[in-house]
Amino acid sequence: MAKAKTAYSCTECGGRSSKWQGQCPHCGAWNTLVEAIVAPRASRFQAVAGTGNIVRPLASVHPALSQRATTGIEEFDRVLGGGLVAGGVILLGGDPGIGKSTLLLQATAAMGATRRALYVTGEESAEQIALRAQRLGLVNAEVELLAEVQLEAIIGAIRTQRPEVVVIDSIQTVYTEALESAPGSVSQVRECAAQLTRLAKQAAITVILVGHVTKEGAIAGPRVLEHIVDTVLYFEGDTHSSFRLVRAVKNRFGAANELGVFAMTERGLKGVANPSALFLSKHTQAVAGSCVLATVEGSRPLLVEVQALVDAMQSPSPRRLAVGLDAQRLALLLAVLHRHGGVQTANHDVYVNAVGGVRISEPAADLAVLMAVNSSLRNKVLLSKSIVFGEVGLAGEIRPVQRGLDRLREAAKLGFTRALIPAANKPKQGIDGIEIVSVDRIGDAIERLQD
């Protein structure tokens, strides 16, 4: 019997090498090459939409105007950009036990009343899914279950049942007979996802793939898996907390960086109507080191409390720790605060936290972080009912951010009476109930927001 041919694939980028190396020659990652059996070359590749090699001018192609299908969960529809698109492939990743299967079972149960939905489970039996449905009060839901891990059997069931929505839980458990490697390997994950994507495009079926998350926080399998699918969603939040966040990091049919907020209850995940109230702490009295940031996640403005603790240095070198914010940017901002604001933190440890477990990546949080740090260092409370946003440059200038008017309206709606914003974001007409203070430099911002 001939020996099977093997190759080494990178778990980060999916690149292939004929021999093992410490560093991937394609992406430069270390210790990511794993051995996999090379599949025999066969005619298993097809055109994405079954059009073959026909060349057509763009003007002759008429797009199909299909209406989005709602999932029955408003927050989930928001993250998807309005609902499901026929032929779309969605990848949902998250930590174990965070609620991926619960959310998708609720969504398929809600959609089962109007369209055929197939739930394929490779990690649990049909009886276990039924137990979860009983706990969620979805015993009579019109959902078809299939406990299968072989790709060919799954595709055969899809062609026979002709569902409109298919959930694969999870893609790491599915394997194809065309490859000899184990389920969950780089080649198996990539090949199974590619074949399911081709089927979704050809039959206009919405496919939702559940992906495991590695210890680094990325979806397990090759990075190309995120390029194959149309939408990539990440489940965020602490498993010890009752709140969950679903963030869209890629969406070909909607806005990226959209955020959905859920609360885990005994009856499953429920959408949070007013997420700004979730991210604002309820202090009995004003405290130093606390500042409210007006941020934007996708199309939704949110108010998030940023807390800072500045303490005397407890080690030979000062510590800079950020939770929910960029730690490297925190070090940069502290240097700007010293140079252009006259506030010295070299002999102090600085800890910054975004309340509620939310992750903030936009530079509009710069000014709020510095206001919270200065407040904690001097032990002075900031003006009550105040919100802050603005990007801070290396020259100490306060730069404008996008959608400033939406941030101000959200703050006014929640009862805030004062806003410290960049001068370039000052609206031409005032907003009822809120005083707008515009600043150009970091030094002016420090003086204007203190009691």
Residue pairs with C-beta under 8 A, 6 or more apart in sequence:
4 37
4 38
4 180
5 37
5 38
6 35
6 36
6 37
6 38
7 16
7 17
7 18
7 35
7 36
7 38
8 16
8 17
8 18
8 19
8 20
8 21
8 33
8 34
8 35
8 36
9 15
9 16
9 17
9 33
9 34
9 36
9 185
9 186
9 187
9 222
10 16
10 17
10 24
10 26
10 27
10 29
10 32
10 33
10 186
10 222
11 32
11 33
11 34
11 186
11 220
11 221
11 222
12 24
12 27
12 29
12 32
12 222
12 223
13 24
13 26
13 27
13 29
13 222
13 223
13 224
14 186
14 190
14 222
14 223
14 224
14 225
15 24
15 25
15 26
15 27
17 24
17 25
17 26
17 33
20 33
20 35
21 33
22 30
22 31
23 29
23 30
24 30
24 32
24 33
27 223
34 185
34 186
36 181
36 185
36 186
36 187
37 179
37 180
37 181
37 187
39 178
39 179
39 180
39 187
39 191
40 178
42 178
44 178
44 195
46 198
46 202
47 53
48 197
48 198
48 201
48 202
49 201
49 202
50 202
64 86
66 85
66 86
66 204
68 77
68 80
68 81
68 82
68 83
68 84
68 85
69 83
69 84
69 85
69 86
69 111
69 114
69 115
69 164
69 165
69 206
70 77
70 83
70 84
70 111
71 77
71 80
71 83
71 84
71 107
71 110
71 111
72 106
72 107
72 109
72 110
72 111
73 103
73 106
73 107
73 110
73 269
73 271
74 271
75 246
75 260
75 261
75 262
75 271
75 272
76 103
76 107
76 246
76 260
76 271
77 83
78 258
78 260
78 298
78 299
78 300
79 233
79 246
79 247
79 248
79 258
79 259
79 260
79 298
80 90
80 231
80 233
80 248
80 251
80 253
80 254
81 231
81 248
81 251
81 253
81 254
81 255
81 258
82 254
84 90
84 165
84 206
85 206
85 230
85 253
86 164
86 204
86 205
86 206
87 200
87 201
87 203
87 204
87 205
87 206
88 200
88 206
88 207
88 230
88 231
88 252
88 253
89 193
89 196
89 197
89 200
89 206
89 207
89 208
89 209
89 228
89 229
89 230
89 231
90 206
90 207
90 208
90 209
90 229
90 230
90 231
90 232
90 233
91 171
91 209
91 211
91 219
91 225
91 226
91 229
91 231
91 232
91 233
92 100
92 103
92 104
92 208
92 209
92 210
92 211
92 233
92 235
92 246
93 100
93 210
93 211
93 212
93 213
93 219
93 232
93 233
93 234
93 235
94 100
94 213
94 234
94 235
94 236
95 213
95 235
95 239
96 212
96 213
97 239
98 235
98 237
98 239
98 244
99 235
99 244
99 262
99 264
99 269
100 169
100 210
100 235
101 124
101 132
101 169
101 210
102 132
102 136
102 264
102 268
102 269
103 235
103 246
103 262
103 268
103 269
104 119
104 167
104 169
104 208
104 210
105 119
105 129
105 132
105 133
105 136
105 138
105 143
105 268
106 136
106 138
106 268
106 269
108 117
108 119
108 141
108 143
108 165
108 167
109 117
109 133
109 136
109 138
109 141
109 142
109 143
111 117
111 165
112 141
112 142
112 143
113 142
115 163
115 164
115 165
116 144
116 161
116 162
116 163
116 164
116 165
117 142
117 143
117 144
117 163
117 164
117 165
117 166
117 167
118 143
118 144
118 145
118 146
118 157
118 158
118 161
118 163
118 165
118 166
118 167
119 129
119 143
119 144
119 145
119 146
119 167
119 169
120 146
120 147
120 148
120 154
120 157
120 166
120 167
120 168
120 169
121 128
121 129
121 145
121 146
121 147
121 169
122 147
122 148
122 149
122 168
122 169
122 170
122 173
122 174
123 169
123 170
123 173
124 147
124 169
125 147
126 145
126 146
126 147
129 145
130 139
130 145
133 139
133 141
133 143
135 266
136 267
136 268
137 267
144 161
144 163
146 154
146 157
148 154
148 157
149 173
149 174
149 175
149 183
150 174
150 175
150 176
150 177
151 174
151 175
151 176
151 177
151 192
151 195
151 196
152 176
152 177
154 168
154 174
155 195
155 196
155 199
158 166
158 199
158 203
158 205
159 203
162 203
163 205
164 205
164 206
165 205
165 206
165 208
166 200
166 205
166 206
166 207
166 208
167 208
167 210
168 174
168 196
168 207
168 208
168 209
168 210
169 210
170 209
170 210
170 211
170 212
171 189
171 192
171 193
171 196
171 209
171 210
171 211
171 221
171 225
172 183
172 184
172 189
172 211
172 212
172 220
172 221
173 183
173 184
174 183
174 188
174 192
175 182
175 183
175 188
175 192
176 188
176 191
176 192
176 195
178 191
179 187
179 188
179 191
181 187
181 188
182 188
184 220
184 221
186 221
186 222
189 220
189 221
189 222
189 225
190 221
190 222
190 224
190 225
190 228
193 209
193 221
193 225
193 228
193 229
194 228
196 207
196 209
197 207
197 228
197 229
199 205
199 207
200 206
200 207
209 229
211 219
211 220
211 221
211 225
212 219
212 220
213 219
213 220
214 220
219 225
219 226
219 232
226 232
226 250
229 250
230 250
230 251
230 252
230 253
231 248
231 250
231 251
231 252
231 253
231 254
232 248
232 249
232 250
232 251
233 246
233 247
233 248
233 249
234 246
234 247
234 249
235 244
235 245
235 246
236 244
236 245
236 246
236 247
236 357
236 358
236 359
237 243
237 244
237 245
237 357
238 357
241 357
242 263
242 264
242 265
243 261
243 262
243 263
243 264
243 272
243 278
243 356
243 357
244 261
244 262
244 263
244 264
244 269
245 259
245 260
245 261
245 262
245 357
245 358
246 259
246 260
246 262
247 257
247 258
247 259
247 260
247 297
247 359
248 254
248 255
248 256
248 257
248 258
248 259
248 298
249 256
249 257
250 256
251 258
255 298
255 299
256 298
257 297
257 298
258 297
258 298
258 299
258 300
259 275
259 297
259 298
259 300
259 302
260 271
261 271
261 272
261 275
261 278
262 269
262 270
262 271
262 272
263 269
263 270
263 271
263 272
272 278
275 300
275 302
276 301
276 302
276 303
276 304
276 410
276 414
277 414
278 356
279 302
279 303
279 304
279 305
279 354
279 355
279 356
279 358
280 292
280 303
280 304
280 305
280 355
281 290
281 305
281 307
281 355
283 290
286 381
286 382
286 384
287 381
288 375
288 376
288 378
288 379
288 380
288 381
289 307
289 308
289 309
289 310
289 372
289 373
289 375
289 376
290 305
290 306
290 307
290 308
290 372
290 375
290 382
291 305
291 306
291 307
291 308
291 368
291 369
291 371
291 372
291 375
291 382
291 386
291 388
292 303
292 304
292 305
292 306
292 368
292 386
292 387
292 388
292 411
292 416
293 303
293 304
293 305
293 306
293 360
293 364
293 365
293 368
293 387
293 388
293 389
294 301
294 302
294 303
294 364
294 387
294 388
294 389
294 407
294 408
294 410
294 411
294 419
295 301
295 302
295 303
295 304
295 360
295 362
295 364
295 365
295 389
295 407
296 302
296 362
296 364
296 402
296 403
296 406
296 407
301 403
301 406
301 407
301 409
301 410
302 358
302 410
303 387
303 410
303 411
303 414
303 416
304 354
304 355
304 356
304 358
304 360
305 354
305 355
305 356
306 325
306 352
306 353
306 354
306 355
306 365
306 368
306 369
306 372
307 352
307 353
307 354
307 355
307 372
308 350
308 351
308 352
308 353
308 369
308 372
308 373
308 375
308 376
309 350
309 351
309 352
309 376
310 345
310 348
310 349
310 350
310 351
310 373
310 376
310 377
311 348
311 349
311 351
312 347
312 348
312 349
313 319
313 347
313 348
313 349
314 349
315 349
318 345
318 346
318 347
318 348
318 349
318 350
319 349
319 350
319 351
320 327
320 330
320 331
320 334
320 349
320 350
321 327
321 349
321 350
321 351
321 352
322 329
322 330
322 351
322 352
322 353
323 351
323 352
323 353
323 354
324 353
324 354
324 357
324 358
324 359
324 360
325 352
325 354
325 359
325 360
325 365
325 369
326 361
329 363
329 366
330 350
330 352
330 369
332 394
333 366
333 369
333 370
333 373
333 392
334 345
334 350
334 373
336 370
336 392
336 393
336 394
336 396
336 442
337 343
337 345
337 370
337 373
337 374
337 442
338 344
338 345
338 346
339 396
340 395
340 396
340 441
340 442
340 443
341 370
341 374
341 396
341 442
341 443
341 446
342 443
343 373
343 374
343 377
343 446
345 373
345 377
348 377
350 373
352 369
352 372
352 373
354 360
362 401
363 391
363 392
363 399
363 401
364 389
364 390
364 391
364 401
365 389
366 390
366 391
366 392
367 388
367 389
367 390
367 391
367 392
367 398
367 420
367 422
367 442
367 445
368 388
368 389
368 390
370 392
370 442
370 445
370 446
371 382
371 388
371 420
371 445
371 446
371 449
374 446
375 381
375 382
375 450
380 450
380 451
381 451
382 449
382 450
382 451
383 418
383 449
383 450
383 451
385 415
385 416
385 417
385 418
386 416
386 417
386 418
386 419
386 420
386 449
387 407
387 411
387 416
387 418
387 419
387 420
388 419
388 420
388 421
388 449
389 401
389 404
389 407
389 419
389 421
389 422
389 425
390 398
390 399
390 400
390 401
390 420
390 421
390 422
390 425
390 439
390 445
391 398
391 399
391 400
391 401
391 422
392 398
392 399
392 442
393 399
396 441
396 442
396 443
397 440
397 441
397 442
398 422
398 423
398 439
398 440
398 441
398 442
398 445
399 422
399 424
400 422
400 423
400 424
400 425
401 422
401 425
404 421
404 422
404 425
404 427
405 427
408 419
408 421
408 427
408 431
408 434
408 436
409 431
411 419
411 434
412 431
412 432
412 433
412 434
416 434
417 433
417 434
417 435
418 434
418 435
418 437
419 434
419 435
419 436
419 437
420 437
420 439
420 445
420 448
420 449
421 436
421 437
421 438
421 439
422 438
422 439
422 440
423 438
423 439
423 440
425 438
426 436
426 438
427 436
430 436
437 448
437 449
439 445
439 448
